């Protein structure tokens, strides 16, 4: 089976990240082709002003335009473009997302808190040694730009999450 190329862009409250992958179905492998992370202070804007400032909106558009050019350079057709749930707290988030769509052609999907946690657990659960780590007991702490979550594991199962 032929390998496929895939890109993921994530806009968080403190950074924008791009990861490009080659998926090799026959080998059940995922190989990272390129990774780029750019800092941006969206959380500061949201907490101070209740919105994303024009300065950071322009910076975000510039970063995403550069990332889109990289994706296009690899000839990647499928781009998963997500934003963290905290961005919805910005009163102008719809306006910013519309500017992104107009400038880059990317359609943003905002993750809910539970979706965000699910993807983190999925990534953790697929890592080597995870089953052994939680076999007796373990505490996972997820520190995000706008949240903090604790998950307690015991005997291989989630006991509670707060």
MDTraj code that builds the backbone (N, CA, C; nanometers):
import mdtraj as md
import numpy as np

residues = "UNK UNK UNK UNK UNK UNK UNK UNK UNK UNK UNK UNK UNK UNK UNK UNK UNK UNK UNK UNK UNK UNK UNK UNK UNK UNK UNK UNK UNK UNK UNK UNK UNK UNK UNK UNK UNK UNK UNK UNK UNK UNK UNK UNK UNK UNK UNK UNK UNK UNK UNK UNK UNK UNK UNK UNK UNK UNK UNK UNK UNK UNK UNK UNK UNK UNK UNK UNK UNK UNK UNK UNK UNK UNK UNK UNK UNK UNK UNK UNK UNK UNK UNK UNK UNK UNK UNK UNK UNK UNK UNK UNK UNK UNK UNK UNK UNK UNK UNK UNK UNK UNK UNK UNK UNK UNK UNK UNK UNK UNK UNK UNK UNK UNK UNK UNK UNK UNK UNK UNK UNK UNK UNK UNK UNK UNK UNK UNK UNK UNK UNK UNK UNK UNK UNK UNK UNK UNK UNK UNK UNK UNK UNK UNK UNK UNK UNK UNK UNK UNK UNK UNK UNK UNK UNK UNK UNK UNK UNK UNK UNK UNK".split()
xyz = np.array([
    [0.0838, -0.1175, 0.0000],
    [0.0000, 0.0000, 0.0000],
    [0.0889, 0.1246, 0.0000],
    [0.0491, 0.2224, -0.0750],
    [0.1261, 0.3457, -0.0902],
    [0.1188, 0.4331, 0.0357],
    [0.2300, 0.4963, 0.0678],
    [0.2304, 0.5854, 0.1835],
    [0.1558, 0.7148, 0.1496],
    [0.1055, 0.7800, 0.2542],
    [0.0300, 0.9037, 0.2384],
    [0.0945, 1.0116, 0.3227],
    [0.0749, 1.1357, 0.2815],
    [0.1260, 1.2494, 0.3564],
    [0.0102, 1.3185, 0.4276],
    [0.0387, 1.3663, 0.5470],
    [-0.0634, 1.4250, 0.6328],
    [0.0007, 1.5389, 0.7113],
    [-0.0741, 1.6467, 0.7327],
    [-0.0234, 1.7589, 0.8114],
    [-0.1237, 1.7951, 0.9195],
    [-0.0704, 1.8398, 1.0310],
    [-0.1518, 1.8824, 1.1434],
    [-0.1028, 2.0187, 1.1900],
    [-0.1957, 2.1138, 1.1977],
    [-0.1647, 2.2472, 1.2490],
    [-0.2519, 2.2681, 1.3718],
    [-0.1885, 2.3167, 1.4788],
    [-0.2614, 2.3416, 1.6028],
    [-0.2302, 2.4826, 1.6516],
    [-0.3359, 2.5591, 1.6790],
    [-0.3208, 2.6927, 1.7367],
    [-0.3614, 2.6838, 1.8827],
    [-0.2620, 2.7036, 1.9684],
    [-0.2869, 2.7043, 2.1120],
    [-0.2800, 2.8462, 2.1643],
    [-0.2864, 2.8595, 2.2944],
    [-0.2846, 2.9926, 2.3535],
    [-0.1447, 3.0525, 2.3595],
    [-0.0416, 2.9682, 2.3473],
    [0.0959, 3.0177, 2.3555],
    [0.1823, 2.9823, 2.2357],
    [0.1332, 2.8975, 2.1453],
    [0.2128, 2.8627, 2.0279],
    [0.1252, 2.8087, 1.9159],
    [0.1834, 2.8125, 1.7967],
    [0.1232, 2.7505, 1.6790],
    [0.2205, 2.6423, 1.6366],
    [0.1699, 2.5225, 1.6126],
    [0.2592, 2.4136, 1.5741],
    [0.2126, 2.3482, 1.4441],
    [0.3100, 2.3034, 1.3678],
    [0.2861, 2.2308, 1.2428],
    [0.3668, 2.1025, 1.2494],
    [0.3022, 1.9928, 1.2183],
    [0.3712, 1.8648, 1.2053],
    [0.3260, 1.8011, 1.0749],
    [0.4235, 1.7550, 0.9979],
    [0.3928, 1.6862, 0.8730],
    [0.4424, 1.5429, 0.8846],
    [0.3579, 1.4494, 0.8419],
    [0.3852, 1.3075, 0.8597],
    [0.3756, 1.2324, 0.7279],
    [0.4461, 1.1211, 0.7250],
    [0.4280, 1.0220, 0.6203],
    [0.3671, 0.9004, 0.6884],
    [0.2515, 0.8572, 0.6395],
    [0.1829, 0.7409, 0.6950],
    [0.2124, 0.6231, 0.6029],
    [0.2708, 0.5185, 0.6606],
    [0.3040, 0.3979, 0.5855],
    [0.2130, 0.2850, 0.6332],
    [0.0979, 0.2669, 0.5672],
    [-0.0013, 0.1692, 0.6137],
    [0.0530, 0.0260, 0.6192],
    [0.1336, -0.0135, 0.5227],
    [0.1839, -0.1505, 0.5187],
    [0.2689, -0.1821, 0.6421],
    [0.3447, -0.0855, 0.6880],
    [0.4322, -0.1053, 0.8041],
    [0.3671, -0.0571, 0.9340],
    [0.2465, -0.0009, 0.9229],
    [0.1778, 0.0599, 1.0371],
    [0.2692, 0.1590, 1.1085],
    [0.3311, 0.2447, 1.0274],
    [0.4250, 0.3430, 1.0806],
    [0.3822, 0.4846, 1.0464],
    [0.4193, 0.5730, 1.1342],
    [0.3981, 0.7153, 1.1164],
    [0.5349, 0.7806, 1.1329],
    [0.5807, 0.8471, 1.0278],
    [0.7129, 0.9097, 1.0321],
    [0.6970, 1.0600, 1.0225],
    [0.7593, 1.1313, 1.1175],
    [0.7540, 1.2767, 1.1172],
    [0.8486, 1.3278, 1.0085],
    [0.7950, 1.4055, 0.9150],
    [0.8762, 1.4649, 0.8083],
    [0.9333, 1.5988, 0.8511],
    [0.8515, 1.6762, 0.9198],
    [0.8933, 1.8094, 0.9600],
    [0.8073, 1.8546, 1.0773],
    [0.8676, 1.9379, 1.1622],
    [0.7943, 1.9924, 1.2759],
    [0.8394, 2.1362, 1.2969],
    [0.7426, 2.2233, 1.3171],
    [0.7710, 2.3650, 1.3370],
    [0.6796, 2.4174, 1.4463],
    [0.7372, 2.4935, 1.5397],
    [0.6594, 2.5547, 1.6470],
    [0.6969, 2.7014, 1.6546],
    [0.5950, 2.7864, 1.6611],
    [0.6160, 2.9306, 1.6697],
    [0.5398, 2.9854, 1.7891],
    [0.6085, 3.0609, 1.8757],
    [0.5396, 3.1179, 1.9923],
    [0.4484, 3.2337, 1.9523],
    [0.3384, 3.2449, 2.0262],
    [0.2462, 3.3572, 2.0068],
    [0.1703, 3.3759, 2.1387],
    [0.1447, 3.4978, 2.1764],
    [0.0850, 3.5274, 2.3067],
    [-0.0659, 3.5538, 2.2956],
    [-0.1413, 3.4567, 2.2482],
    [-0.2858, 3.4748, 2.2369],
    [-0.3530, 3.4765, 2.3742],
    [-0.3013, 3.3987, 2.4668],
    [-0.3602, 3.3955, 2.6018],
    [-0.3508, 3.5320, 2.6679],
    [-0.2389, 3.5992, 2.6493],
    [-0.2225, 3.7328, 2.7081],
    [-0.3305, 3.8269, 2.6555],
    [-0.3532, 3.8235, 2.5244],
    [-0.4579, 3.9079, 2.4660],
    [-0.5954, 3.8757, 2.5234],
    [-0.6282, 3.7474, 2.5298],
    [-0.7603, 3.7057, 2.5757],
    [-0.7820, 3.7457, 2.7215],
    [-0.6799, 3.7267, 2.8050],
    [-0.6939, 3.7616, 2.9473],
    [-0.6956, 3.9121, 2.9701],
    [-0.6159, 3.9874, 2.8961],
    [-0.6088, 4.1334, 2.9153],
    [-0.7240, 4.2087, 2.8512],
    [-0.7531, 4.1716, 2.7257],
    [-0.8464, 4.2522, 2.6463],
    [-0.9771, 4.1806, 2.6121],
    [-0.9831, 4.0496, 2.6357],
    [-1.1026, 3.9735, 2.6009],
    [-1.1120, 3.9420, 2.4529],
    [-1.0083, 3.9739, 2.3788],
    [-1.0068, 3.9515, 2.2336],
    [-0.8627, 3.9295, 2.1889],
    [-0.8475, 3.8896, 2.0646],
    [-0.7151, 3.8770, 2.0037],
    [-0.6859, 4.0102, 1.9365],
    [-0.5752, 4.0730, 1.9750],
    [-0.5419, 4.2040, 1.9200],
    [-0.5104, 4.1941, 1.7717],
    [-0.5197, 4.3073, 1.7034],
    [-0.4881, 4.3094, 1.5607],
    [-0.3432, 4.2694, 1.5359],
    [-0.2550, 4.3128, 1.6252],
    [-0.1125, 4.2770, 1.6116],
    [-0.0928, 4.1258, 1.6141],
    [-0.1531, 4.0576, 1.7111],
    [-0.1386, 3.9120, 1.7187],
    [-0.2199, 3.8404, 1.6114],
    [-0.3306, 3.8994, 1.5697],
    [-0.4072, 3.8426, 1.4592],
    [-0.3228, 3.8436, 1.3314],
    [-0.2550, 3.9558, 1.3062],
    [-0.1672, 3.9651, 1.1888],
    [-0.0499, 3.8678, 1.1990],
    [0.0081, 3.8562, 1.3195],
    [0.1180, 3.7623, 1.3402],
    [0.0708, 3.6193, 1.3170],
    [-0.0460, 3.5856, 1.3688],
    [-0.1021, 3.4520, 1.3495],
    [-0.1233, 3.4231, 1.2017],
    [-0.1774, 3.5198, 1.1280],
    [-0.1973, 3.5023, 0.9840],
    [-0.0653, 3.4824, 0.9113],
    [0.0359, 3.5554, 0.9503],
    [0.1679, 3.5416, 0.8888],
    [0.2259, 3.4021, 0.9148],
    [0.2171, 3.3571, 1.0397],
    [0.2674, 3.2238, 1.0751],
    [0.1930, 3.1164, 0.9973],
    [0.0600, 3.1249, 0.9945],
    [-0.0205, 3.0236, 0.9253],
    [0.0021, 3.0258, 0.7749],
    [0.0226, 3.1428, 0.7172],
    [0.0525, 3.1519, 0.5738],
    [0.1848, 3.0824, 0.5426],
    [0.2856, 3.1042, 0.6277],
    [0.4148, 3.0365, 0.6098],
    [0.3996, 2.8850, 0.6236],
    [0.3224, 2.8430, 0.7215],
    [0.3014, 2.6991, 0.7415],
    [0.2268, 2.6378, 0.6240],
    [0.1287, 2.7096, 0.5734],
    [0.0519, 2.6598, 0.4578],
    [0.1430, 2.6450, 0.3361],
    [0.2364, 2.7383, 0.3175],
    [0.3323, 2.7268, 0.2063],
    [0.4188, 2.6020, 0.2223],
    [0.4596, 2.5709, 0.3448],
    [0.5378, 2.4496, 0.3681],
    [0.4565, 2.3249, 0.3356],
    [0.3322, 2.3234, 0.3803],
    [0.2437, 2.2101, 0.3520],
    [0.2273, 2.1940, 0.2009],
    [0.2040, 2.3047, 0.1320],
    [0.1885, 2.3001, -0.0136],
    [0.3168, 2.2531, -0.0815],
    [0.4321, 2.2918, -0.0262],
    [0.5611, 2.2496, -0.0812],
    [0.5804, 2.0991, -0.0742],
    [0.5243, 2.0358, 0.0265],
    [0.5306, 1.8900, 0.0394],
    [0.4196, 1.8218, -0.0416],
    [0.3321, 1.9016, -0.0988],
    [0.2162, 1.8525, -0.1754],
    [0.1240, 1.7663, -0.0886],
    [0.1001, 1.8149, 0.0312],
    [0.0107, 1.7446, 0.1234],
    [-0.1313, 1.7929, 0.0993],
    [-0.2205, 1.6973, 0.0753],
    [-0.3585, 1.7328, 0.0454],
    [-0.4453, 1.7425, 0.1704],
    [-0.4188, 1.6584, 0.2705],
    [-0.5028, 1.6603, 0.3900],
    [-0.4317, 1.7328, 0.5034],
    [-0.4934, 1.8426, 0.5492],
    [-0.4409, 1.9203, 0.6609],
    [-0.5481, 1.9244, 0.7695],
    [-0.5129, 1.8771, 0.8876],
    [-0.6019, 1.8829, 1.0023],
    [-0.5656, 2.0102, 1.0783],
    [-0.6580, 2.1060, 1.0845],
    [-0.6299, 2.2367, 1.1435],
    [-0.7215, 2.2565, 1.2633],
    [-0.6621, 2.2567, 1.3830],
    [-0.7387, 2.2666, 1.5067],
    [-0.6908, 2.3838, 1.5909],
    [-0.7811, 2.4319, 1.6740],
    [-0.7477, 2.5374, 1.7693],
    [-0.7946, 2.4934, 1.9070],
    [-0.7245, 2.5392, 2.0083],
    [-0.7596, 2.5070, 2.1456],
    [-0.8879, 2.5753, 2.1883],
    [-0.9575, 2.5123, 2.2809],
    [-1.0885, 2.5613, 2.3253],
    [-1.0812, 2.6985, 2.3912],
    [-0.9675, 2.7357, 2.4462],
    [-0.9543, 2.8655, 2.5139],
    [-0.9696, 2.9820, 2.4167],
    [-0.9428, 2.9592, 2.2884],
    [-0.9536, 3.0684, 2.1909],
    [-1.0971, 3.1155, 2.1733],
    [-1.1930, 3.0293, 2.2058],
    [-1.3334, 3.0691, 2.1966],
    [-1.3696, 3.1782, 2.2965],
    [-1.2848, 3.1971, 2.3951],
    [-1.3105, 3.3028, 2.4941],
    [-1.2816, 3.4412, 2.4374],
    [-1.2121, 3.4470, 2.3251],
    [-1.1864, 3.5763, 2.2606],
    [-1.3143, 3.6211, 2.1912],
    [-1.3583, 3.7426, 2.2208],
    [-1.4846, 3.7914, 2.1633],
    [-1.4802, 3.8007, 2.0112],
    [-1.3609, 3.8094, 1.9531],
    [-1.3482, 3.8219, 1.8079],
    [-1.2939, 3.6956, 1.7406],
    [-1.3062, 3.5806, 1.8073],
    [-1.2470, 3.4595, 1.7500],
    [-1.3067, 3.4234, 1.6140],
    [-1.4365, 3.4452, 1.5938],
    [-1.4968, 3.4131, 1.4640],
    [-1.4399, 3.5015, 1.3526],
    [-1.4186, 3.6277, 1.3828],
    [-1.3596, 3.7205, 1.2872],
    [-1.2174, 3.6758, 1.2506],
    [-1.1374, 3.6400, 1.3510],
    [-0.9990, 3.5950, 1.3275],
    [-0.9990, 3.4664, 1.2448],
    [-1.0866, 3.3710, 1.2806],
    [-1.0921, 3.2457, 1.2062],
    [-1.1366, 3.2675, 1.0619],
    [-1.2253, 3.3652, 1.0407],
    [-1.2682, 3.3961, 0.9040],
    [-1.1523, 3.4552, 0.8238],
    [-1.0744, 3.5421, 0.8856],
    [-0.9543, 3.5975, 0.8184],
    [-0.8572, 3.4858, 0.7820],
    [-0.8402, 3.3882, 0.8704],
    [-0.7514, 3.2747, 0.8433],
    [-0.8012, 3.1991, 0.7207],
    [-0.9314, 3.1713, 0.7177],
    [-0.9889, 3.0970, 0.6045],
    [-0.9698, 3.1731, 0.4737],
    [-0.9946, 3.3038, 0.4773],
    [-0.9810, 3.3851, 0.3562],
    [-0.8362, 3.3917, 0.3079],
    [-0.7433, 3.4073, 0.4002],
    [-0.6021, 3.4250, 0.3632],
    [-0.5332, 3.2942, 0.3264],
    [-0.5659, 3.1840, 0.3977],
    [-0.4909, 3.0589, 0.3788],
    [-0.5736, 2.9466, 0.3165],
    [-0.7055, 2.9602, 0.3204],
    [-0.7907, 2.8512, 0.2736],
    [-0.8105, 2.7423, 0.3784],
    [-0.7530, 2.7600, 0.4968],
    [-0.7650, 2.6610, 0.6038],
    [-0.8916, 2.6835, 0.6841],
    [-0.9655, 2.5767, 0.7068],
    [-1.0859, 2.5812, 0.7903],
    [-1.0493, 2.5314, 0.9289],
    [-1.0645, 2.6159, 1.0280],
    [-1.0273, 2.5805, 1.1644],
    [-1.1420, 2.5102, 1.2347],
    [-1.1073, 2.4122, 1.3135],
    [-1.2024, 2.3415, 1.3973],
    [-1.1553, 2.3590, 1.5413],
    [-1.2428, 2.4095, 1.6267],
    [-1.2061, 2.4339, 1.7659],
    [-1.2366, 2.3084, 1.8473],
    [-1.1343, 2.2603, 1.9171],
    [-1.1512, 2.1433, 2.0020],
    [-1.2240, 2.1808, 2.1308],
    [-1.3125, 2.0957, 2.1753],
    [-1.3704, 2.1130, 2.3079],
    [-1.2663, 2.0650, 2.4094],
    [-1.2880, 2.0973, 2.5340],
    [-1.1963, 2.0524, 2.6385],
    [-1.1859, 1.9001, 2.6397],
    [-1.2993, 1.8317, 2.6294],
    [-1.2974, 1.6851, 2.6341],
    [-1.2271, 1.6259, 2.5114],
    [-1.2459, 1.6850, 2.3936],
    [-1.1740, 1.6366, 2.2747],
    [-1.0235, 1.6553, 2.2914],
    [-0.9847, 1.7701, 2.3432],
    [-0.8444, 1.7996, 2.3655],
    [-0.7837, 1.6952, 2.4582],
    [-0.8496, 1.6659, 2.5680],
    [-0.8012, 1.5647, 2.6634],
    [-0.7952, 1.4271, 2.5987],
    [-0.8965, 1.3943, 2.5192],
    [-0.8998, 1.2642, 2.4522],
    [-0.7764, 1.2456, 2.3638],
    [-0.7421, 1.3466, 2.2850],
    [-0.6244, 1.3354, 2.1973],
    [-0.4954, 1.3219, 2.2781],
    [-0.4875, 1.3890, 2.3903],
    [-0.3690, 1.3757, 2.4762],
    [-0.3602, 1.2335, 2.5303],
    [-0.4726, 1.1780, 2.5769],
    [-0.4725, 1.0412, 2.6275],
    [-0.4388, 0.9413, 2.5167],
    [-0.4928, 0.9640, 2.3979],
    [-0.4634, 0.8760, 2.2847],
    [-0.3133, 0.8722, 2.2566],
    [-0.2514, 0.9890, 2.2532],
    [-0.1077, 0.9965, 2.2279],
    [-0.0299, 0.9280, 2.3385],
    [-0.0688, 0.9518, 2.4618],
    [-0.0008, 0.8877, 2.5756],
    [-0.0183, 0.7371, 2.5729],
    [-0.1395, 0.6921, 2.5495],
    [-0.1681, 0.5491, 2.5503],
    [-0.0939, 0.4746, 2.4398],
    [-0.0610, 0.5428, 2.3321],
    [0.0109, 0.4769, 2.2222],
    [0.1618, 0.4768, 2.2438],
    [0.2077, 0.5447, 2.3485],
    [0.3522, 0.5503, 2.3724],
    [0.4029, 0.4224, 2.4388],
    [0.5296, 0.3939, 2.4128],
    [0.5920, 0.2746, 2.4672],
    [0.5989, 0.2848, 2.6203],
    [0.5594, 0.1799, 2.6876],
    [0.5691, 0.1750, 2.8323],
    [0.4487, 0.2298, 2.9077],
    [0.3474, 0.2753, 2.8347],
    [0.2316, 0.3344, 2.9019],
    [0.1595, 0.2332, 2.9914],
    [0.1361, 0.1144, 2.9376],
    [0.0640, 0.0120, 3.0147],
    [0.1379, -0.0201, 3.1447],
    [0.2692, -0.0319, 3.1361],
    [0.3476, -0.0608, 3.2564],
    [0.3402, 0.0562, 3.3550],
    [0.3456, 0.1785, 3.3013],
    [0.3437, 0.2967, 3.3858],
    [0.2160, 0.3045, 3.4704],
    [0.1015, 0.2686, 3.4119],
    [-0.0256, 0.2799, 3.4850],
    [-0.0684, 0.1491, 3.5509],
    [0.0117, 0.0436, 3.5379],
    [-0.0283, -0.0877, 3.5885],
    [-0.0552, -0.0878, 3.7391],
    [0.0243, -0.0132, 3.8173],
    [-0.0020, -0.0052, 3.9617],
    [-0.0768, 0.1238, 3.9912],
    [-0.0053, 0.2358, 3.9831],
    [-0.0723, 0.3651, 3.9996],
    [0.0139, 0.4727, 3.9361],
    [-0.0519, 0.5759, 3.8886],
    [0.0179, 0.6879, 3.8259],
    [-0.0727, 0.8093, 3.8283],
    [-0.0100, 0.9257, 3.8319],
    [-0.0834, 1.0511, 3.8246],
    [-0.0316, 1.1282, 3.7041],
    [-0.1216, 1.1634, 3.6136],
    [-0.0854, 1.2419, 3.4968],
    [-0.1339, 1.3846, 3.5202],
    [-0.0452, 1.4802, 3.4990],
    [-0.0798, 1.6209, 3.5143],
    [-0.0646, 1.6862, 3.3778],
    [-0.1724, 1.7441, 3.3286],
    [-0.1731, 1.8129, 3.1997],
    [-0.1815, 1.9622, 3.2274],
    [-0.0719, 2.0323, 3.2006],
    [-0.0669, 2.1758, 3.2228],
    [-0.0818, 2.2436, 3.0870],
    [-0.1919, 2.3136, 3.0677],
    [-0.2164, 2.3848, 2.9431],
    [-0.2082, 2.5345, 2.9653],
    [-0.2187, 2.6083, 2.8576],
    [-0.2126, 2.7531, 2.8669],
    [-0.3296, 2.8127, 2.9420],
    [-0.4425, 2.7439, 2.9417],
    [-0.5607, 2.7986, 3.0081],
    [-0.6274, 2.6967, 3.1000],
    [-0.5566, 2.5862, 3.1285],
    [-0.6195, 2.4839, 3.2118],
    [-0.5144, 2.3973, 3.2801],
    [-0.5628, 2.3216, 3.3759],
    [-0.4805, 2.2269, 3.4499],
    [-0.5695, 2.1071, 3.4791],
    [-0.5208, 1.9867, 3.4485],
    [-0.6023, 1.8689, 3.4728],
    [-0.5156, 1.7578, 3.5306],
    [-0.5703, 1.6910, 3.6336],
    [-0.5051, 1.5782, 3.6976],
    [-0.5856, 1.4528, 3.6661],
    [-0.5158, 1.3447, 3.6300],
    [-0.5815, 1.2173, 3.6055],
    [-0.5088, 1.1105, 3.6855],
    [-0.5839, 1.0389, 3.7675],
    [-0.5284, 0.9345, 3.8516],
    [-0.5595, 0.7987, 3.7908],
    [-0.4543, 0.7187, 3.7739],
    [-0.4672, 0.5821, 3.7246],
    [-0.4366, 0.4860, 3.8390],
    [-0.5101, 0.3770, 3.8459],
    [-0.4806, 0.2700, 3.9416],
    [-0.5142, 0.1368, 3.8761],
    [-0.4243, 0.0433, 3.8880],
    [-0.4434, -0.0918, 3.8334],
    [-0.4829, -0.0884, 3.6855],
    [-0.4196, 0.0025, 3.6093],
    [-0.4395, 0.0068, 3.4656],
    [-0.5638, 0.0809, 3.4188],
    [-0.6355, 0.1441, 3.5094],
    [-0.7600, 0.2121, 3.4722],
    [-0.7613, 0.3545, 3.5278],
    [-0.8379, 0.4419, 3.4617],
    [-0.8562, 0.5773, 3.5134],
    [-0.9508, 0.5709, 3.6331],
    [-0.9061, 0.6276, 3.7446],
    [-0.9880, 0.6320, 3.8655],
    [-1.0696, 0.7601, 3.8671],
    [-1.0021, 0.8719, 3.8435],
    [-1.0702, 1.0017, 3.8424],
    [-0.9881, 1.1021, 3.7623],
    [-1.0556, 1.2033, 3.7176],
    [-0.9888, 1.3130, 3.6488],
    [-1.0558, 1.4421, 3.6922],
    [-0.9738, 1.5451, 3.7211],
    [-1.0248, 1.6737, 3.7687],
    [-0.9553, 1.7852, 3.6950],
])
top = md.Topology()
chain = top.add_chain()
for i, resn in enumerate(residues, 1):
    res = top.add_residue(resn, chain, resSeq=i)
    for name in ("N", "CA", "C"):
        top.add_atom(name, md.element.get_by_symbol(name[0]), res)
traj = md.Trajectory(xyz[None], top)
